Structures are given as C-alpha cells and as structure tokens.
Amino acid sequence: MRRVLRLGGTGALILCLFLSAVWANLAIAFQLPASGGVRIGACLLLDLIALAALVAFVRRGPWRALVIYAVVYAILLAWSSSIGASNDKNWAADVVHGITGVADGDQLSARYVRNFSWRTETDYTERWEQRIYDISKLRTLDLFLVYWMGPPPATEDMKSTSALMPCQAN
C-alpha cells in the first residue's frame, strides 16, 4: 500500500510539474514583451530548470532543484498576475470598437453601434453611430449565440429586440 501511495504521489508531482511548465511556456511565449529569441531562450531556461527538478525528484536526489523550480515558478506567477487586461490589439475594422452604453432613467445611450454598409466581405463603408433608446418601450429581448467553426473558430452573441427603435441616431 505504501508503494502504491508513493507511486501515486510521484505521478501527481510529475504531472503538476509538467502542466505547470506547459502553462509557464505559454505565458512566456504569448506575454513576455521581448523578441522571439528572448522568449524562446526564457522558455528553454524554464524547461531546463523543470527538467533538472524532475530528474532530481525521480532519482531521489536533493530537493534543491525542485525548490529552485518552485521559486522560479512563483516569480513567473507574480509576473503573470501583474499583467493587466488590454484591448489594445490590431483589430479588424468591423470589430475595433466595443459597444458601450449608459442608462439614464428610461433612456439608454449606446455608443459605437455598428451600422456598416457591406458590399462584399472586404468592401464596406464603415459607420459607427451613437443611438438613444427608450427602454420603457421594450417588449422582448432575445439573446442567442452564433458559432463559426473557423478558421479561427469564433462565437458571437447577438441580440434581437421587439419594439425598441432608436429615439435618436447620430
């Protein structure tokens, strides 16, 4: 029984080490603000530390390598948690603005309402509007998701309202 527990614990630690190294590599590859060579070098360094920790643990060697990996991983977690969310990306023109709104009583002011004139997938006239709605006239609101298989796969939420026409569009 003791051997089974030891093997189970060893397997769980190896799995945790492996999964944490995979996550750390992805975090470095996608979030480290450096050149590709620096990101690759940082990933390789982390992988070497993880491999040394794994070898030391399997050979029942000194725990120093495992402690070093834990410290490096803790530093990586601290760095990762300090990264703020950002919408500052190179977006396509039709999704560059997210709709925002402000409710004031029964009036809803919606900004960045997309009202493009599409001729083809790549030929369109871009129009962003600000609209004001009287939400006291709202009768129904339907929400549904549309899923595209890609490439790349995407999901878009769509809303449909009944008797909600803009009082004013700018």
N, C-alpha and C positions, 0 to 999 in steps of 0.2 A: 504494500500500500504506500509506503514511504517513497519507493522508487517511482510509482505512478504519479504521485504528487510532485515529486522533484522534476520529472519529465514534463508534466503539465505546466509547472511554473516556468521551466526553462523555455518551453514553446511559447508561452504567453509573453515572456520578456522579449524573445526574439521577434515575435510578431509586432509587439509595441515598438521595438527598435526599428524594424523595417518600415512600418507605417509612418512613424514619426519622421524618418529620413525621407520618405517619399513626399510627405507634406512639406517638409523643410526645403527640399529641392524645388518643388513647385512654387513655394513662396519666394525663394531667391530668384528663380527664373522669370517670374512674372512681375515681381515688385521691386527688386533691387534697382535703384536708379543709377545704373552703370552700363558700360559697354557689354556687348555679348561675351567677350573674352573674360572680363572680370566676373560676370555672372557664372560662366562655366567653371572658372577657377574656384569660386566660392562653393559651388556645388561639389566639385571634386574634393576640396578640402573637407567639407562636411562629410562626404561619403567615406573618406579615409578615416576620419575620427570615428564614424559609426562602425566601420569595418574593424578597426582596432578594438573598439569596445565589445563587439560581437565575438571576436577571436579570444579576447581576454576572458570573457564570460564563459564561453564554451570550454576553454581549456582550464577553467577554474583558476585563472591567473589572478593577478592583482586587480582589485576593483577600481584602481585609479583611472583606467581608460573609460570605464563606464561613468565614473563621476565627471570626468572631463567632458564626455559627450553630454551628460545631463546639464552641465554648466553652459556649454555652447548652445544647447537646445533652449535653455531658459533665456539666454540672451536673444536668441532668434525669436522666441515668443514675445519678449518685451518689445523688440523692434517691430514685429508684425502688428502687435496691438497698438503701436503708436501711429500706424499708417491711417490717415483719415480717409473717409469715403470721398470720392471725387467723381464728378460727372464731366470732368474736363478731358474729353476724348475727341477723336476725329470722327464725328458722327456724320452720317449721310444727311443731306439737306432736309429730307422729309421727316426726320426724327431729331433734329438738332435742338428743338425746344420741347420741354415737357410742359404740359398744360398746368396752369396754376389757377386758383380761384379764391375769392374772398366772399364770404356770405355776410350780408348786412340786412337783418330782418328777413323779409321775403325775397330780397334781391340777391342773386348770385352773379358776381362779376367774374367771368372766365377769361383768362389771358392766354395767348398762344394757341388759339383754336385753329387747327389746320384746315384750310379751305383751298386746296390746290386744284388747279385745272390740269388734269392729266390727259396728254395726247398719246403717249406711249410710256413704257416703263422708265425711260430715261429722259423723255421730253415732257416738261411740265412747266407751268407758271406757278411760282411759289407765292402763296398768300397766307399770312398769319393775321388773325383777327382777335379783337377783344370783343366779347359779347356779354350782354347783361340779360339774365333770365329772371322771370317772376316764378319762383318755385312754389308759390301758393296754387298755381295752375297745374302743377304736376299731377298726373293721374296714375301713371305706372312708370316703372324703371326696370328694364331688363338688363342683365349683365351676362355676357357669355364669352367664352374663350375660344379663340381660333388657333389651331396648331398647324404649323408647317413642318414637314419632315426635312427641309433643308435643301441644299447646304447653305448656311448652317441652320440647324433646327431652331425654330422660334415660336413663341406664343405671344399673342396679342389679346388684350382684353378689349371688348367692345361693349358700348352701352347704347341702349335704344330707349327713347322716352316717348311717352304719349302726351300730346297737348303741351309740349314745352318748346315754344318758339321764342327766339330771342326778341326781347323788347327793343334792343338796340345792338347794332353790329358796327364796329369801327374798322 
